Amino acid sequence: MIIDSDQHLVEHRGLWEEHIDPDASDDAIRFLDDAAGNTWVSWRGERLGLAEVQTPGDTAALGERHNRVRRGDPAEHHYDDVLPRDHWDPVARRDRLADLGLDEAVLFPNYGLLWERKLGVSPPALLANMRAWNRWCSSVVIDGGGALHPVAHLSLRDPAWLEGELRTLAAGGVRLAMIAPAIVDGKPLSHPELDRVWAAFVEHGVSPVFHVADQTRPFDDAWYTDDDAAFVPVLDSVFLFTAAALACTDLIINGVFERHPDLRLGIVELSAIWVPMFLLMLDGGVDFTTRLNGFAPAELSLRPSEYFRRQVRVSSFSYELPEHLRRQLGGADLLMACSDYPHSEGTATPLADYAATGKYGTDPERAPGLFRDNAAFLLRR
C-alpha cells in the first residue's frame, strides 16, 4: 500500500457556483474568459489567477505562458479543450493512480491555493466559497472508492462555523482539512479563544494540514518587493517553511499539543529539510529562555521537540533525501512521500524518483512510514 500525501484535484468550471449557499451566489468564484481566449479564476470581477493546465516537470512552460498573457498574445489553446480528465474528474484520478505506482492519494485544492488571502477582506464570501469546495469533497470520497482523500478548506476566523463544517466533513468521510499557519484576526493559534477549535478537530477525527497557499503572510507586506505581475513572490519560495515553523512553535511552546495530545497535524509541500534544525533550535531556544527568564512559556510534560515527533507529519520530496533527513532526526519516522501531481514542480514518476536517490529507505517495503503509515496516521486509521 502506497499513499501519496500531496496531489491536487483541479476545481471544474462552475464548482463554486454549483455548491455555494444560494444566498451567497453573487460571491461565488467563477471562471471567466477574456478576449484573448485566456481563462481566469475570478471573484467579483477581479482576476485571482490564470486557469491553466500544468505538466509535471515543466515549470518554465508556465512562465512563458504568463509572458504571453502579459504581452497580450492570443491564447495558444482554450483551457477546457486541453484540460486532462484525470486533473479534475475523481473517477479518472482514481484510475490514474495505478499508472503512477500508487494505491491512494491525498487531494488538495488547486485554485483554492490562490484566493484565501484576497477573499479574507470579506469573511462571509471566504467561508461560503470554502464551504462550496468542502461540499464537493464528500462526493470525491464516494467517487474515489476509498482511494482518494480530499482535503477540506477551513478558516479559524469563525469557530462556530468551523465546528459545523467539521461535523459535516466527518459525516462525509473527509479526514483532512487545510488551514493557514497564520495569525487569526490578531490572535496566535494558541490563543485560549481558539482552544475549542483544536478540541473540535480531535472530536470529529479531522487532521488540520498546513500547505503552501496565498494565505496571511508571515512577514510585513513591505518586504514583498516583487512586480505586481509575479505569480509567486520570491520570499514565499525562499522562506517556504517559515509560517509552518512559526505556527508549530506557537502550538508547542504554549501548550496546545500538551492539552490536545490526540491532535494530529500535517505539513505538506512546505519542504522538510528544515525540520532537523528546527527541532534542535526549538529545544535549545526553550531551554535557554527558560533559564534566562526564570520560567517557561507553559508547563509541558515533554521536551518541545517530542510533541512535534508525536503529533506532526511532514511531506518530503525525493530530492530532499528523506532517508538522510530521517538519520538527522535520530531515526524518527515523521516523513511522507509526495508527488504534487499534476503541478509543474511535481512529478508523474514518484516511485522512480525516490528509488533514484539510491537510498534503501526509499524502498516502499523498507520504509512503510514514508510511503504509507505517516499519511495513514493523519487520516486517523
Secondary structure, 3 states (H helix, E strand, C coil): CCEEEEEEECCCCCHHHHHCCHHHHHHCCEEEECCCCCEEEEECCEEEEECCCCCCCCHHHHHHHHHHHHHCCCCCCCHHHHCCHHHHCHHHHHHHCCCCCCCEEEEEECHHHCCHHHHCCCHHHHHHHHHHHHHHHHHHHHHHCCCEEEEEECCCCCHHHHHHHHHHHHHCCCCEEECCCCCECCECCCCHHHHHHHHHHHHHCCEEEEECCCCCCCCCHHHCCCCCCCCCCHHHHHCCCHHHHHHHHHHHHCCHHHHCCCCCEEEECCCCCCHHHHHHHHHHHHHHHHHHHCCCCCCCCCCHHHHHHHHEEEECCHHHCHHHHHHHCCCCCCEECCCCECCCCCCCCHHHHHHCCCCHHHCCCCCHHHHHHHHHHHCCC
